[in-house]
Amino acid sequence: MSTTSSDRAGAWSESMRALKGAQVRARAVIGSTSVTSTSLTLQVQPQLYDATATGSADVAVGAVRVFSGRLHGGLAGKRVKVEQWTPSGWVFSAQSYAKTDGTVSIPVKVKRWGAAAYRMVVPSGDGLVVKASGVLRAGAYGAASAVLDDGKPCWGADATASGSCDGSRWGQTISPQPVAAEKDTQGAFSCYTSDVGAVVPSCRYGSTRGDALRVAVTGDSHAAMLLSGLRATATTANWRVDSYVGRGCVLASTNSSDTCQKRRSDLAKRLAAGGYDVVIVTALRSDSVDPATYAAAWKSLIAAGTKVIAVADDPMQSAEAFSCALESKTATAAAKCGTPRSTAFAVQDPMRAAVAEAPGAVLIDQTGRMCDATTCPVVIGHVMAYRDRHHMTATFVRSLVPYLFTEMAGSL
């Protein structure tokens, strides 16, 4: 491999770049005499760099996602496998071989809808030991609106999904009835605190599978209402959802003079320690919030590899529009109750500005399903969309969730 000389004391040393494991020995030659050492075994730990799953998650089941990575150049031709997690353990999915520059690309056909966990593995052999990447979550969320559909065409958010929707089949039906809308929470506040001085409680919902997407939902009462829909579909999507919701003092940067310091510091620590793939955030629109404080809190999560998805807050209804719906005797009359867009969006939504200040964060905006070109109605697709001037009803949220999943898919 190489040659060197000893010093006056007889000492010598030599270095080499070991690309594979091997048996090596030293041989000393003095004139015609030689002495050979016993052999030593070199074990080389292969390194798998930049392992990632490429391609959008909005593909349908049966589509191909591509897993890529690289080894060091000395391992050209080395086999690399992709394994998928199942309840019985990791199973083989596909394989390929490293190119001359060490890169490897492996196409894998997605077998199920929703989240799935994979890893890339360099098998042992030729003196190498097994090396595996971390977990790579590469789901398929194509046709989310069909998979999660409630089977009610032209109902709720579905009414705005198509310009040719005919909702006449629902007659004068409104659900929930306007007078009962305030109570339409469907468990949204079962794990919630109204005490702004208390730490937020946390509850877990959805999938118990080991390959579930690890999701946290955090924010105020608007996040709680969003959770009422996400929680209902989490198992189908193979999401493990943890809630962190409470009135006021949402996730934001803090300082010693902040009256919310205790809660915000605790919340940031728990989210950072949770190992989440995704953190979904939303909160009431407000002109008194500095969006930069939201962005600052998100940046530390993003830096740790967590995807932050901010859901744009729903439009606000005027008191007159909401009262109009409550007093309407028929669905036809209630459908005419609404707030002009200029009024509904007059108060700023800090989520939008915060996303612009936090590179890597994603904004999901479904307000287009709640307003037309001029007006934001209170009743949408025969569903009472609001339980008060600014909270959605759980019934409407559930009709909206398939479209939320569709838009989120491109960022997962």
C-alpha positions in Angstrom: 0.0 0.0 0.0 2.8 2.4 0.9 6.4 2.6 2.2 7.9 4.6 5.0 11.1 4.7 7.1 11.7 4.4 10.8 13.5 7.1 12.8 16.7 6.7 14.9 14.7 5.2 17.7 13.1 2.7 15.4 9.6 4.2 15.5 7.5 4.8 12.4 4.0 5.6 11.5 1.9 5.7 8.3 -1.6 6.8 7.5 -4.1 5.8 4.8 -7.6 6.5 3.7 -9.5 3.2 4.2 -12.4 2.9 1.8 -13.3 -0.6 2.7 -12.6 -3.0 5.5 -9.4 -5.1 5.0 -6.7 -7.2 6.6 -3.5 -5.2 6.8 0.0 -5.9 8.0 3.4 -4.2 8.2 6.6 -5.7 6.8 10.1 -4.4 7.8 12.9 -5.0 5.4 16.6 -4.7 6.3 18.8 -5.8 3.5 17.9 -9.4 2.7 16.1 -9.9 6.0 12.4 -9.1 6.5 10.0 -9.4 9.4 6.2 -9.3 9.0 3.7 -8.3 11.7 0.5 -10.1 12.5 -2.4 -8.9 10.5 -4.9 -6.3 11.8 -8.5 -6.1 10.7 -9.8 -2.6 9.6 -13.5 -2.1 10.0 -14.8 0.8 8.0 -18.1 2.4 8.8 -19.8 3.5 5.6 -21.5 6.9 5.7 -24.8 7.6 3.9 -25.1 11.3 3.3 -28.0 13.5 2.3 -30.6 10.8 2.4 -33.9 12.2 1.3 -37.2 11.3 -0.4 -37.9 13.5 -3.4 -41.2 14.3 -5.2 -44.4 15.8 -3.9 -46.7 14.0 -1.5 -49.7 15.0 -3.6 -49.1 11.8 -5.7 -51.7 9.0 -5.6 -51.2 5.5 -4.3 -49.2 3.5 -6.9 -47.1 6.5 -7.9 -43.4 6.6 -7.5 -41.3 8.5 -4.9 -37.6 8.6 -5.4 -35.1 8.1 -2.5 -31.7 9.6 -3.0 -28.4 9.8 -1.1 -24.7 9.4 -1.6 -21.8 7.3 -0.3 -18.2 8.3 -0.5 -16.7 7.6 -3.9 -14.7 4.6 -2.8 -18.0 2.7 -2.4 -19.0 3.0 -6.1 -21.1 -0.1 -7.0 -22.1 -0.7 -3.4 -25.7 -1.9 -3.0 -28.2 0.4 -1.1 -31.7 -0.7 -0.1 -34.9 1.2 0.7 -36.9 -0.4 3.5 -40.4 0.4 4.6 -41.7 0.2 8.2 -44.5 -2.2 8.9 -46.0 -3.3 12.2 -43.8 -6.4 11.9 -40.6 -4.4 11.4 -38.6 -3.0 8.5 -39.2 -4.8 5.2 -37.4 -4.5 1.8 -38.9 -2.2 -0.8 -36.3 -1.6 -3.5 -32.6 -1.4 -4.2 -30.0 0.1 -6.4 -26.2 0.6 -6.6 -24.0 3.6 -6.0 -22.7 5.3 -9.1 -19.0 6.2 -9.6 -19.5 9.4 -7.7 -21.1 7.7 -4.8 -24.7 8.9 -5.5 -27.6 6.6 -5.5 -31.2 7.0 -6.6 -33.9 4.4 -5.9 -37.5 4.7 -7.2 -40.2 3.2 -4.8 -43.9 2.7 -5.6 -46.1 4.1 -2.8 -48.4 1.3 -1.5 -50.8 3.1 0.8 -52.6 6.5 1.2 -51.2 8.9 3.9 -48.0 8.9 5.8 -45.4 6.1 5.5 -41.9 5.6 7.0 -38.9 4.5 5.0 -35.1 4.3 5.5 -32.1 3.8 3.3 -29.7 1.0 4.3 -26.2 0.2 3.2 -25.9 -3.6 3.8 -22.8 -5.2 5.4 -20.2 -7.0 3.3 -16.6 -6.5 2.1 -15.6 -5.5 5.6 -18.4 -2.9 5.9 -20.9 -2.8 8.6 -24.6 -2.0 8.2 -25.4 1.7 8.0 -29.0 3.1 8.0 -30.3 6.6 7.4 -32.8 8.2 9.8 -36.5 7.7 9.2 -37.7 9.3 5.9 -41.4 9.9 5.8 -42.8 9.9 2.3 -46.5 9.6 2.1 -49.0 9.9 -0.7 -51.9 12.3 -0.2 -53.3 12.4 -3.8 -57.1 12.6 -4.2 -57.4 13.7 -0.5 -60.8 15.3 -1.3 -62.0 11.9 -2.5 -60.4 9.8 0.3 -61.7 12.1 3.0 -64.9 13.0 1.3 -68.0 12.9 3.5 -70.2 11.7 0.7 -72.2 14.9 0.6 -71.8 16.8 -2.7 -72.2 20.5 -2.6 -72.2 20.4 1.2 -70.1 22.9 3.2 -66.7 23.7 1.6 -67.5 21.3 -1.2 -70.0 23.9 -2.5 -67.1 26.2 -3.5 -64.9 23.4 -4.8 -66.7 23.5 -8.1 -68.2 26.4 -10.0 -71.0 24.2 -11.2 -72.1 22.9 -7.8 -75.9 22.3 -7.5 -77.0 22.3 -3.9 -80.7 22.3 -4.5 -80.9 18.7 -3.2 -80.5 20.1 0.3 -83.6 22.3 0.1 -84.0 24.4 3.2 -81.6 22.2 5.3 -78.9 24.0 7.4 -76.6 22.1 9.6 -76.1 23.0 12.4 -79.2 25.0 12.8 -78.1 28.7 13.2 -79.5 28.9 16.8 -77.5 25.8 17.7 -74.3 26.8 15.9 -72.5 28.2 19.0 -72.4 24.7 20.5 -71.1 23.0 17.4 -67.6 22.3 18.7 -67.6 18.4 18.5 -65.0 18.0 21.3 -62.7 20.8 20.1 -62.2 22.1 23.6 -61.9 18.7 25.4 -58.1 19.4 25.9 -57.9 23.2 26.3 -57.3 25.8 28.9 -58.9 29.3 29.1 -56.3 30.3 31.8 -53.7 32.3 30.0 -51.4 31.9 33.0 -51.4 28.1 32.8 -49.2 25.9 30.6 -51.2 24.5 27.7 -52.4 20.9 28.1 -51.5 18.3 25.5 -53.5 15.3 24.2 -52.8 12.7 21.6 -55.1 11.6 18.8 -55.0 9.6 15.6 -52.7 6.8 14.4 -50.7 4.5 16.8 -48.6 3.1 14.0 -44.8 3.4 14.3 -44.6 5.0 10.9 -47.2 7.7 11.6 -46.4 11.3 10.7 -45.7 13.1 14.0 -47.8 16.3 14.0 -48.4 19.0 16.6 -51.3 21.4 16.4 -50.8 24.6 18.4 -52.6 27.9 18.8 -55.7 29.5 20.4 -59.4 28.6 20.1 -59.1 28.9 16.4 -56.5 26.1 16.4 -58.9 24.1 18.7 -61.7 24.4 16.1 -59.2 23.3 13.3 -58.2 20.4 15.5 -61.9 19.2 15.5 -61.5 18.3 11.8 -57.9 17.1 11.7 -58.5 14.8 14.7 -61.4 13.1 12.9 -59.2 12.2 9.9 -55.8 11.7 11.5 -56.0 7.9 11.7 -57.0 7.6 8.0 -54.0 9.8 7.1 -51.7 7.9 9.5 -51.0 11.0 11.5 -50.2 11.0 15.2 -51.6 14.3 16.3 -50.6 16.1 19.6 -52.6 19.1 20.6 -51.3 22.2 22.4 -54.2 24.7 22.4 -55.3 27.3 24.8 -56.8 30.8 25.0 -54.2 33.6 24.3 -50.4 33.5 24.6 -49.8 31.4 21.5 -46.4 30.3 20.3 -44.1 33.3 19.8 -40.7 34.6 21.0 -40.7 35.9 24.5 -38.7 38.0 26.9 -38.7 38.8 30.7 -41.2 41.6 30.4 -43.7 39.4 28.5 -46.7 38.4 30.6 -46.9 35.2 28.5 -43.3 34.3 29.1 -44.0 31.2 31.3 -46.4 29.6 28.8 -44.5 30.5 25.7 -41.2 29.3 27.1 -42.7 26.0 28.2 -44.6 25.5 24.9 -41.4 26.1 22.9 -39.5 23.6 24.9 -42.2 20.9 24.6 -42.5 21.4 20.9 -38.7 21.2 20.4 -38.5 18.0 22.5 -41.4 16.3 20.7 -39.5 15.3 17.6 -42.3 16.5 15.4 -42.2 16.1 11.6 -44.8 18.9 11.3 -46.1 21.7 13.5 -49.4 23.3 12.4 -50.1 26.7 13.8 -53.0 29.1 13.5 -54.5 31.9 15.6 -57.1 34.7 15.7 -56.3 37.6 13.3 -55.2 40.6 15.2 -53.7 44.1 14.5 -51.9 44.1 17.9 -49.6 41.1 17.2 -46.1 41.6 15.8 -45.7 38.8 13.2 -42.0 38.8 13.7 -42.5 37.2 17.2 -44.3 34.3 15.6 -41.6 33.9 12.9 -38.8 33.9 15.6 -40.4 31.0 17.4 -40.9 29.1 14.2 -37.3 29.5 13.0 -35.9 27.3 15.8 -38.3 24.5 14.9 -37.5 24.8 11.2 -33.8 24.7 12.0 -34.3 21.4 13.8 -35.9 19.9 10.7 -39.6 20.4 11.6 -41.9 21.6 8.9 -44.0 24.6 10.1 -47.4 24.9 8.4 -49.3 28.1 9.2 -53.1 28.0 8.4 -54.5 31.4 7.4 -57.2 32.5 9.8 -60.8 32.5 8.7 -62.5 35.8 7.6 -64.4 37.7 10.3 -68.1 38.2 10.1 -69.8 41.5 10.9 -72.3 41.5 13.8 -75.0 42.4 11.3 -74.2 39.4 9.0 -74.1 37.0 11.9 -77.4 38.3 13.3 -78.9 38.0 9.8 -78.2 34.3 9.7 -79.5 33.7 13.2 -82.8 35.5 12.4 -83.3 33.9 9.0 -86.3 31.5 8.8 -85.1 29.6 5.7 -81.9 28.5 4.1 -82.6 30.7 1.1 -82.7 33.7 3.4 -79.7 32.7 5.4 -77.6 32.2 2.2 -77.9 36.0 1.6 -76.3 36.9 4.9 -72.6 37.8 4.6 -69.8 40.3 5.1 -68.1 42.3 2.4 -64.5 41.0 1.8 -63.1 44.4 2.6 -64.6 44.1 6.1 -64.0 40.4 6.6 -60.2 40.8 6.0 -59.8 44.3 7.5 -58.0 43.0 10.5 -54.5 41.6 9.7 -53.7 37.9 9.8 -50.3 37.7 11.5 -49.9 34.1 10.0 -49.4 35.6 6.5 -46.7 38.1 7.5 -44.9 35.6 9.8 -44.5 33.1 7.0 -42.8 35.7 4.9 -40.3 36.2 7.7 -39.6 32.6 8.4 -38.0 30.9 5.4 -39.2 27.3 5.2 -42.6 27.9 6.7 -45.6 27.2 4.5 -48.9 29.1 4.4 -52.1 27.1 3.8 -54.9 29.5 2.8 -58.4 28.0 2.4 -60.2 31.4 2.8 -61.1 31.1 -0.9 -63.5 28.4 0.0 -65.2 30.8 2.5 -65.7 33.9 0.2 -66.6 34.7 -3.3 -65.2 37.7 -5.2 -67.2 40.2 -3.1 -68.7 38.6 0.0 -67.9 36.1 2.8 -71.2 34.3 3.5 -72.2 33.0 7.0 -73.8 29.9 5.5 -71.8 27.9 2.9 -73.1 24.9 1.1 -76.1 24.6 3.5 -73.7 24.5 6.4 -73.6 27.2 9.1 -69.9 28.0 8.7 -69.6 30.2 11.8 -70.5 29.6 15.5 -69.9 33.2 16.2 -68.3 36.1 14.4 -64.9 34.6 14.0 -65.0 30.8 15.0 -65.9 28.2 12.4 -68.3 25.5 13.3 -66.9 22.0 13.6 -69.3 20.8 10.9 -67.9 23.3 8.4 -64.3 22.5 9.5 -64.9 18.8 8.7 -66.1 19.7 5.2 -63.0 21.8 4.8 -60.4 19.2 6.0 -60.1 17.3 2.6 -59.0 20.5 0.9 -56.6 21.4 3.7 -55.0 18.0 3.2 -54.8 18.5 -0.5 -53.0 21.8 -0.1 -50.7 20.6 2.7 -49.6 17.6 0.7 -47.3 19.6 -1.5 -45.2 20.6 1.5 -45.0 17.2 3.3 
